[in-house]
């Protein structure tokens, strides 16, 4: 089985971007956000638990997830043996 590299990259980007976006709004809604730098804020420049930070997290998350999904699918396709389907 082979992965469609572009599809997995796009899906991974969307999922990780939306995860960061929703995480930010969850923290904002529960009152947990403060001005201190978070671990994610150190990795993704400009990310914070704020409305603007959630949009920045969405963009960073999409880019990071896209690249991660692309590399994963490409590497999997290179490493996995090609399986042929025999007709019955």
C-alpha positions as MATLAB code, in Angstrom:
seq = 'XXXXXXXXXXXXXXXXXXXXXXXXXXXXXXXXXXXXXXXXXXXXXXXXXXXXXXXXXXXXXXXXXXXXXXXXXXXXXXXXXXXXXXXX';
ca = [
       0.000    0.000    0.000;
       1.273    3.437   -0.868;
       0.239    6.767    0.622;
      -0.854    9.683   -1.510;
       1.824   12.119   -0.353;
      -0.060   15.333   -1.148;
      -3.280   14.135    0.475;
      -1.587   13.068    3.699;
       0.428   16.286    3.838;
      -2.687   18.425    3.366;
      -4.708   16.438    5.892;
      -1.920   16.564    8.481;
      -1.555   20.314    8.004;
      -5.263   20.966    8.407;
      -5.584   18.741   11.471;
      -2.550   20.178   13.305;
      -3.404   23.769   12.393;
      -6.990   23.418   13.614;
      -5.771   21.619   16.744;
      -3.565   24.576   17.714;
      -6.361   27.004   16.867;
      -8.950   25.160   18.982;
      -6.456   24.604   21.812;
      -5.844   28.349   21.957;
      -9.541   29.151   22.138;
     -10.112   26.456   24.747;
      -7.442   28.002   26.968;
      -8.823   31.502   26.341;
     -12.377   30.359   27.181;
     -11.314   28.672   30.416;
      -9.247   31.677   31.501;
      -5.947   29.795   31.529;
      -4.037   32.089   29.201;
      -1.569   34.548   30.633;
       1.315   36.592   29.280;
       4.011   34.014   30.015;
       5.710   32.239   27.124;
       4.563   28.667   26.593;
       6.532   25.757   25.161;
       4.538   26.058   21.934;
       5.285   29.778   21.879;
       8.991   28.997   21.950;
       8.649   26.646   18.962;
       6.199   28.733   16.930;
       7.233   32.407   16.866;
       4.319   34.693   17.652;
       2.075   31.966   19.055;
       0.301   32.789   22.287;
      -3.015   32.112   23.959;
      -4.726   35.117   22.393;
      -7.058   35.662   19.437;
      -4.201   36.799   17.177;
      -1.951   34.060   18.567;
      -4.554   31.457   17.643;
      -4.443   32.584   13.999;
      -0.640   32.518   14.052;
      -0.818   29.025   15.588;
      -3.205   27.943   12.834;
      -0.731   29.066   10.164;
       2.314   27.581   11.901;
       0.421   24.382   12.637;
      -0.661   24.024    9.020;
       2.894   24.529    7.755;
       4.404   22.186   10.344;
       1.752   19.507    9.867;
       2.006   19.742    6.082;
       5.772   19.251    6.118;
       5.541   16.458    8.708;
       2.821   14.623    6.785;
       4.708   15.034    3.512;
       7.946   13.654    4.951;
       6.141   10.780    6.687;
       4.249    9.681    3.549;
       7.276   10.082    1.281;
       9.515    8.124    3.647;
       6.884    5.413    4.137;
       6.522    5.019    0.367;
      10.301    4.714   -0.013;
      10.739    2.178    2.796;
       7.665   -0.023    2.386;
       7.952   -2.874   -0.076;
       5.841   -2.657   -3.195;
       3.015   -5.171   -2.953;
       1.406   -6.451   -6.088;
      -2.203   -7.492   -6.149;
      -2.761  -10.772   -7.919;
      -5.920  -11.204   -9.945;
      -8.097  -14.108   -8.899;
];
